[in-house]
Amino acid sequence: SGHLTDNVSIRAAYNFGDIDYPKDVPPIPFAQQSYKLFVRYAFGSDQRGAWLAGGVQGRDVATNQDVAGSPRSMQFDLHCGYMARDWSLQAGIKNLTDRQNYTLESGPNGVGFIVQPREVYLAAQLRF
């Protein structure tokens, strides 16, 4: 993470994982690779003023040695806001495309869930 310019900041993450299962434990599906990228543009300076941000996060197919789990997933988010000295306002849309991303939980039946449907939010903060 860091600042590309005085107004542009970026956060990126990549994860690769592998699991060794004990012989008496059935393997559960998991995604070996996941990633995030978040970019923010500030129109003002010194953390004050308007800003616009967007990001993408996703993961690979969740599988194990025997069974395919849930498909790969990807989510786009968009946020904007204004920050003053004593107050701030923020609005955004999580999962902008309303993509139905699924995850598979461990358990006897491997129950699937839809993760984060589209969500629109508005938040305000007042500092004393």
PEFENNOR-V331763 format. One record per residue. N is the residue number from 0. NEAR is the number of other C-alpha atoms within 8 Angstrom. Layout:
BEGIN
n = <N	N>
near = <NEAR	NEAR>
END
This chain:
BEGIN
n = <0	1	2	3	4	5	6	7	8	9	10	11	12	13	14	15	16	17	18	19	20	21	22	23	24	25	26	27	28	29	30	31	32	33	34	35	36	37	38	39	40	41	42	43	44	45	46	47	48	49	50	51	52	53	54	55	56	57	58	59	60	61	62	63	64	65	66	67	68	69	70	71	72	73	74	75	76	77	78	79	80	81	82	83	84	85	86	87	88	89	90	91	92	93	94	95	96	97	98	99	100	101	102	103	104	105	106	107	108	109	110	111	112	113	114	115	116	117	118	119	120	121	122	123	124	125	126	127>
near = <6	6	9	8	6	7	12	11	13	12	10	9	7	8	8	7	7	5	4	4	7	5	5	4	6	6	7	7	14	9	11	12	10	12	11	12	11	11	11	12	10	12	8	10	9	4	7	10	11	11	12	11	11	11	11	11	11	11	12	11	12	15	13	11	5	5	7	8	12	12	10	10	10	10	13	12	12	12	11	11	11	11	11	8	5	7	10	11	11	11	11	11	12	13	13	12	7	7	10	7	12	11	12	12	9	9	6	4	5	8	8	9	8	9	8	8	10	11	9	8	7	8	7	8	7	7	5	3>
END
